[in-house]
Amino acid sequence: MLERVYEECLFYELKKTNLKVERQVKLPIVYEDVILSYGYRIDLLIEDKLVVELKASEYLQSLYTAQTLTYMKLINAKLGLLINFNVTLLKDGIKRIINGKL
């Protein structure tokens, strides 16, 4: 399935637990005094602390880890999850990413 389908389902499941969850959170790029309207989008942001990036890829590329870490740095989040749904067992598709020391 497409990443958007997994995103929609995961968003729904997380909302049922009464967590604060936001989808497609826009992150504008600020350069000097200019705010560039085109920026990044976080797939899911949970409780304003946890960045969740979703993939449906044959394998997790290092680029995906860098992308997730960039989002985390932009909002000063300490923890991120990179989740690949294109695996036999979901636990094998989850990568925990830490920004700095906890």
ABEGO torsion letter per residue (X at the ends): XBAAAAAAAAAAAAAAAGBBBBBGBBBBBBBEABBBABBBBBABBBGGABBBBBBBBABBBAAAAAAAAAAAAAAGBABBBBBBABBABAAAABBBBBBEBX
